[in-house]
């Protein structure tokens, strides 16, 4: 069971957006539209993407906070939000259970690292896709209360069962650009859901 302290910490992280966004490589002012640079010997030089790479420990922690936050939203009294998949928030080692039958789940890790895997990030991507489905279901729960509400960044399902946000896959890719944008959009949607449920469901 989630304690009141956990709820307060999670809500604080979501309201300022800094903790979770930092894990995805963001600042509180969202992604910069300009190429970052640094000064060396009086000359301004662009910072290479390699130097901007976010450590996996931060990404994993951010995903853990997202899982915790969604779990709290689902468990709010009088909430109309219910997820098909099962979130297991455990900090930087969180997991998600993908529902296979009414009574069985297959669990995937919502965390990864740079270690070699014969199947790449396949299991991690399944977990990310299942997480995005939870965000969609949270928005659908809100819309059952207020049909006029819509996500800032639409989430849609493909015929193959993949979920897209703003037509972007949330699957991790080596260049990281699409993954970063998709995570940014997902976080914005979550903040919208939390703001709505705090204002209307908590009353």
Rosetta blueprint (number, residue, H / E / L):
1 X L
2 X L
3 X L
4 X H
5 X H
6 X H
7 X H
8 X H
9 X H
10 X H
11 X H
12 X H
13 X H
14 X H
15 X H
16 X H
17 X L
18 X H
19 X H
20 X H
21 X H
22 X H
23 X H
24 X L
25 X L
26 X L
27 X L
28 X L
29 X L
30 X L
31 X L
32 X L
33 X L
34 X L
35 X L
36 X L
37 X E
38 X E
39 X E
40 X E
41 X L
42 X L
43 X E
44 X E
45 X E
46 X E
47 X L
48 X L
49 X H
50 X H
51 X H
52 X H
53 X L
54 X L
55 X L
56 X H
57 X H
58 X H
59 X H
60 X H
61 X H
62 X H
63 X H
64 X H
65 X H
66 X H
67 X H
68 X H
69 X H
70 X H
71 X H
72 X H
73 X H
74 X H
75 X L
76 X L
77 X L
78 X L
79 X L
80 X L
81 X L
82 X L
83 X L
84 X L
85 X L
86 X E
87 X E
88 X E
89 X L
90 X L
91 X H
92 X H
93 X H
94 X L
95 X E
96 X E
97 X E
98 X E
99 X E
100 X E
101 X E
102 X L
103 X L
104 X E
105 X E
106 X E
107 X E
108 X E
109 X E
110 X L
111 X L
112 X L
113 X L
114 X L
115 X L
116 X L
117 X L
118 X L
119 X L
120 X L
121 X L
122 X H
123 X H
124 X H
125 X H
126 X H
127 X H
128 X H
129 X H
130 X H
131 X H
132 X H
133 X H
134 X H
135 X H
136 X H
137 X H
138 X H
139 X H
140 X H
141 X H
142 X H
143 X H
144 X H
145 X H
146 X L
147 X L
148 X L
149 X L
150 X L
151 X L
152 X L
153 X L
154 X L
155 X E
156 X E
157 X E
158 X L
159 X L
160 X L
161 X L
162 X L
163 X E
164 X E
165 X E
166 X L
167 X L
168 X E
169 X E
170 X L
171 X L
172 X L
173 X L
174 X L
175 X L
176 X L
177 X H
178 X H
179 X H
180 X H
181 X H
182 X H
183 X H
184 X H
185 X H
186 X H
187 X H
188 X H
189 X H
190 X H
191 X H
192 X H
193 X H
194 X H
195 X H
196 X H
197 X H
198 X H
199 X H
200 X H
201 X L
202 X L
203 X L
